[in-house]
Amino acid sequence: MSGAHSRLRVVIFEDLQCPDSAAFGIMLHEKLLPKYASRVDFERRDFPLPKHDWARAAAMASRYIASVKPDLNVEFRDYVLVHQPEIDSYNFTEILAHFAKQHGIDPEEAIKALENAELDAAVQRDIDEGTARGVSKTPTVFVNGQPFVEQFSYHSIAHAIDSAPM
């Protein structure tokens, strides 16, 4: 999700189980990417909150899918965000297996990846980066270093992007 030679970075810390992250995902795809994708780098980071029981597993699954089929990573993340109401800690692996099978990924390997220490460490690096930047809620979006936390409007993000030096 990058603009070819952009200088502006929008860094998004999201929790795939967070309803506010899901709402931001809609804003991202419907409004921000169509307007800014050609000149802004949108970088997604994982920040699964401890209160969400399957968010870390979803972040790890996303990392696994990216390692097998990089172009499918964003689709998986968005699928999970859109289908949050249907997902719980009891059926997450079933949903992951279904998604994997539909997209030509071995479902058993996808589920096995949820125990992969390297994937867990990669998610932890995002959490550590977010914590160092003061993230405690999701989504937290940084536009040229300026934070937008949890609930904010398209207009506030768009204004920050339009005002940032490019």
C-alpha positions, 0 to 999 in steps of 0.5 A: 500500500505505498505511493511510488516515491512518496515522502509522507508516511501514514503509520497505522497501528491497528487491532484486528479485533477492534471495532474502531480499527474496523471503522478506520479500515472502511475510511482507509479503503473508501476515502483515503486510499482513492485520494492519496495512495499515489503519493502517500505511504500507508503502513499498517502495524499490529497493535493487538490489545490485551483485552481482545482474546483473538487479536494477537492470533489474527495479527500472527495469521496475517504475518503468516499469510504475508509470508506465503502470499504477500499480495493476500495480506491486506485482503486477509486483514480487511476480511477479518476487520469486516467480519469481526462480529462473526469471529470469536476466540472459539471459531477464529481458527476455523475462519482462518482455515476457511480463508486459507483454503479459499485462497490456496493456502494449506489450512493446517499450516495456517493454523500451525503458524499461530504457534510460530515464535518468529511470527509472534516476535514480529507482532511484538516488535510492532507492539513495542514500536507502538508503545514507544510512540505512546500508542495505547488505543486503536487505531492510532494513526500517525500522519507525519508524526501527528497522532490521531487516536481511536475515533477521528474524522476523515476530514481531520486525517485528510487535512493533516495529509494535505498540510504535511510537507511532501 
